[in-house]
């Protein structure tokens, strides 16, 4: 068949078969509206027949770019992460840049391995979830001299740029709400804090607010567990067994809080009359359970969009006005507390 090569079709092959210049082929793929309809149809027919795709590797060598940004997230199944990724993708794809995802599983060592792998593929920029990284990860990213954004928390010393909110201050805010309502004692159920700065800061904020209110906080009132509903259900059962006088629980994630709420209802423990429950993140289930969860609303989509805007600015050679952007948070008071 004329025009079909034995190897991967090249730009000049498509141009020859369509009877146009290579620049016209490029324009058809990038700005089709600027090409005459008959010419565009002829080029598109050859592209479809030959299965031609641009050689991004060669283009990247010429431009010193690959058109790919890497994002390292804790989990691929978490709805919180999905909104951040959505914000990143919307902004980046509008500029022809694709997002490459890798899950760290809340492991700093796994994150380091992913950073090595992504840098070896010459990604243009890296988005990291959180601020807990190994020293080697920091060195690798500093040596790469590419834009790096840490998201969902506010680091004291960012690797490069950061966008997020103070998890510690947010936890203080919701804990003060529980204290102000007169609940005593108050327990805490949180995600494991190892290699998870967001979980660690939420626990630290809870403890700080309790100390400031001169509320004693015994170790039996604090449980670290997995980030899911089943873990929340089991943990609240443990707290109730340890402290039958328990009056409120702050959970470091809405998934944990929803599990705790459902477990209380199965046990005949009324919420909030007997035990008040507060969550964190304001995911969809926080509004759907009954009673609806008091929680902290986090601007996840905005975090992703802002991170993408920072990356795009730097890739375009523009100066980023603020290297650390605080998106803030909001306490949402509902019936559970």
N, C-alpha and C positions, 0 to 999 in steps of 0.2 A: 504493500500500500504506500503510495507516494507520501513523503513527508514524515513517515513514522520511522524513527531511528531504533536501532537494536538496544541502545542504552537509554538512559533517562532523557526525555526531550529537553532541548535547550531553548532559550529565548529566541535565538536566531533561527532555529528550525521553525518555530511558530510564525515568526515574521516572514520567512521565505514562503511557507505554504499559504499564508494569507495574502501575500503580495503587498506587504506594508513594511514600514521601518520598525526596528526594535522599540523605538520610542513610542510608536503608536500602540504596540502591544502593551507596553507598560501603562500607557494612559488608559487603555481599555480596562485594565485591572484596577487602576487606582482612581481614575476620574472618568468613568464611562459616559457621563452626560456630555463631556466635551468632545466626544468622537461622533462623527456622522453615523446615523443608524445602520446604513448598509455596511459600512466598514466595520462597525462594532459587531454586527451579526456575523460577518465573515471571520473575524478574529476569534469570537467566542465559539464558533463552530469548530475551528481548528483546536482550540484549547480543550474543548470537550472530547474531541476525537483522539487527541494525542495523550490526554491526561496530564498536560503540562502543569507544573506548580513552580513558583519562583524558587530559586536557590538562595534561601535566606542565609545560609552559611557563607557563601561567597559575598553576598551583599554586606553581611555583617563584618567580614574581613576588611572590606573597602571602607565602611563607615565606622569601624571599631565598635559596632553594636550588633547585638543578636536579636533585638526586638522581643526579648523575654525578661520578665521580672519574676523573681522567686519569692514565695511567701511560705514561711514556716509557721504552722499552726499546731496547737496541742492535739486536736482531734479533727477528723473530717466529718464526724457524725453530729457535732454539736451545733445547735441552731444559733447560738451566739456567734460562733465563728462564721457561719454562713452569711450573716448580715455584713460583717466586716469584709469578707471576701467579695460579696456582691458590690459593695462600695468601691473596692479596689478595681474590680473587673470593669465596671461601668466606665470609670474614668480612663483606665489604661487602654481598653479596646477601642475607645473612640479615637485614640491616637495610633492605632495599629499595633499596639503592644500586647502580648499575651502573658497570662499569669500561669506560673508553674507552682503547684502546691506540694508540700511535704509535711506529714504529721510527725511531731516530735514525741508524742505520747507523754508529755510533761517530763521529759528527760533532757537535761542539759547536755549529756553526752551524745544522745541521739541528735539533738539540734546541731551540735558540732559536726557530726558526720554528714548531716544534710548540707550544712554550709560548705564543707569541703566539696561535696558532690556538685552542688550548684555552681560554685565558683569555677570548678574544672570545666563546666559547660559555658563559661563566660557569660553569665547572666548580667544584665545591665544594672540591676539594683536588687536589693533584698529587703523584704519586710519580715520582721521578727515579732512574734507575740510575746509581750512581757519584757522584763528587763533582767531576768536571771540567766546569765550566760557563763560559759567557761572562759578562763583567761585566753585559751587558744582561739576560741570563737572570736573574741574581740580583736586579737592580733591578726587573724586571717582577714577579717572584714576591713580593718584599718589598712592593711597592706594592699587589699584589692583596689582601694581608691575609687569605689563606686558609691552611689547613694544608698544609705541604710536608714530605715525607719523602724523604731521600736514602737509597738502599739499596745494600747489598753492599760497602760500605767504611766507614771511620770518618774523617770529615772533621775537620780541626782547628777550622774555624769553620763549623758547619752553617748553611744558609740558615734553617732552622727546627728540624727534627728529623732524626734519622738512626738507622738500624738496619743492622748489618752486622758485619764482623769486620776485623781488620787483615790485609790481603793481604800486607803487608811481613813481619809476624811469621810468618805461615804459610809464606812462602817461605824465611825464615831457618830455620824448624823442619825442613822437608824437606831443605834443602841441608845442614844439619848432620848429618842422618841419612846422606846420601850420603858426606859427608866422614868421618864416624865409621866407615863400612864400609870405608874405605881406598881408595875410588875416586879415581884421579888420572891424567890430567886429567878435569875435569867440564865439559861444555858446557851451553849453555842455548838452548832454542828457545821463543820467546814470541810472543804476539800483538803486533801493532803498538801502540806506546805512545802515539802521537799521539791526543789527546782520549780516552784510555782510562786513567784513574787506576788501575784494578785491575791492568792489564798492567804499567804503569809501576812500581807498588809491588812487584809480584812480581819484576820484574827488579832493582829496588833491593835487595830482601831477599836475593836470590841473591848479588849483588855484596857486600853487607855481610857475609854469612856467609863468603864466600870470603876477603875481606880479613881478617876476624877470625882465620881459620885460617892466615893468611899463605900463601894459595894464589895464585899469579900468575894473572891472568885477562886473557888477550890478547883483542883485539877479534875475532879469527878464531873464537873459541869461542862467540860470541853471535850468534844470528840472530833477527831479527824477521820475522814472516810472517803469513799469514792464519790465521784461527781455524777450521781444518778438517783432516781426516785427510790429504788429498792434500798440503797444505802441509807437514805434519809429515813425511810420507814423503820429500818432496824435500829438506827441510832437513836431515834426518839424513844423507842421502846427501852433501850438501855438507860437513857436519861431518866425516864419515869421510874424505872426500877431502882436506880441509884437514889433519886430524889423524888419521892412521892409528892413533895410539896412544890414541885416545879410549877412556875406560873407563866413563863414565857421562854421562847427559843428563837434565837437569831440563826438563820441558816445562810451560809455564804454563797448559795446559789438557789434559784427558784426551783430547779429540779429536785434538789434535796428537800426544800421546804414543802413542795407538793407531796412528796413521799411521806414526810412527817405528818402533814395534815391528814392525808388519807388513812394513815396508820392510827392516828388519834381517833378518827371517826369510827374505825373498825373496833376500837377498844371501848367506845362509848365515852371517850374524853371529849367534851364539847370545846370547840374553838370559836371565839376566844374566851368564852365564859370561864372555862377551867384552865386552859393553856392557850396563850396567844402565840402566834407564829408569824415571823417576818422573814422575807427572802431577800434576794439580791439579783438584779439584772433586768427584771420586768419582761420576761419572755411570755409568749402567748398563753401558756398554761396558768400563769399568775392571775390572769383576768378570767379564765374559764372555770377554775375550781370554785367550790362554794364552801365556806366564804372565800371571796377573792383575797389574794395575798397583798399585804402591805410589803413594799419592796423598794429597791433603788432602781430608778430608770437610767439606763446607760445609752448614750448615743452611738450605737455600734456602726450604723450605716455611715454616719458622719466621720467616725474614726477611719474607716476604709477610704472614703472619698478624700479626706484631708491628706492621708498618707500618700494616696496616688497623686494628688496635686503637688505635693512636695517633691516626689520622685520625678514627675514630669518637668517641673520647673528646673530641677538640677540637671536633668538630661538635656534640656534645651539651653543650658549654660546660664540660666538666670539665678540670681541670688535669692535664697529663701529668707524672707524677712524675720520669721520666728522659727528657730530650730526646735523649740519645744512648745507644742500647742496643747493647752488644757481645755478639753471639751466640756468639762463640768459634769454634773449628775443631778438627779432630782429625786427627792423622797416622795413616793406615791403611797398615800395612806388609804388603805381599804379595810374591809371588815375583819380580817384575820387578826389585826392588832390595832 
